[in-house]
């Protein structure tokens, strides 16, 4: 058999048995998997790439009359209804009995679960077809990672009740995990907002069903009610006054006293406030900024990566930073009402990171070029805030800066 001549021919060949599937759900899952290849290889705006591909496919196959061709056209038009030509697609005369149920689903329940730290939230929405011919009740599960601000994975499958039972059992067995019913409008808003970021990633997360289930998940999200116009805005970074008030409350807290931070001498005071500023700056760098959201994962991002790329520490700062971080994490956990085991795990994780933090500080291997340059200035006794001294240093080192070899 000759190889397919175009990507559209390849899709038609891959969908040649679509009419033999048992139900509309199976057909929608096949269609989404085929479109997942387009989504995965797109370099920018993956959602738009899928939409453009479907529009091109519908145009290129408009005269195909085989049962498989007319059926997969209907599937794609259902999954991506905003593609060019999708509204004009009609089922063929040989369409399977279930073709009239494509996309005809209604919501049967919605829930959310996640870790108490706030690192990740998963949303679950279950759907049933309007007619049993469409297929079984099924679930869409979307995982949002708040540390990187994306919808990290999406899965659509069933049976819905089995998936829900697994989630309930997992959450019941883990005191660091919560589970609750959720407003479906919130699910749509949160998943779609973070999914828009995912769609623009240069490289997708390496595991999961994100690419293969993206189109079907998008179609299911569209079934959910839209978020109201008065939905709460994304958290904004703290103002200077808010930062000052928060630092003062922390320094008056029992956690600060326990760490001896309420009585530091004048020699340590500058380092203390510098370290607190770094904690707040790091929190503000997240898409959903919250200075009180600290976990083992967030502490690791801060202590073993961010601070080395973004800040120049002297020896006093490096000695002070883990101490400040542990006290701040305990304070933040109490403010958020986290269970004792969560506090203990974060504290233990920070303690375990200290040797690696010290090693990275001493080697400077994770410094950004800008941070490395500032560190060199300081090592040479130059004040980066002194324009004259900075200019003199640049002139003295111009040969090395322009010709490092």
Secondary structure, 3 states (H helix, E strand, C coil): CCCCCCHHHHHHHHCCCHHHCCCHHHHHHHHHHHHHHHHHHCCCCHHHHHHHHHHHHHHHCCCCCCHHHHHHHHHHHHHCCCCCCHHHCCCCCCCCHHHHHCCCEEEEEEEEEEECCCCEEEEEEEEEECCHHHCCCEEEEEEEECCCCEEEEEEEECCHHHHHHHHHHHHHCCCCEEEEECCHHHHHHHHHHHHHHHHCCCCCCCCCCHHHHHHHHHHHHCCCCCCCCCCCCCCCCCCHHHHHHHHHHHHCCHHHHHCCHHHCCHHHHHHHHHHHHHHHHHHHCCCCCCCCCCCHHHHHHHHHHHHHHHCCCCHHHHHHHHHHHHHHHHHHHHHHCCCHHHHHHHHHHHHHHHHHHHHHHHHCCCCCHHHHHHHHHHHCCCCCCCHHHHHHHHHHCHHHHHCCC
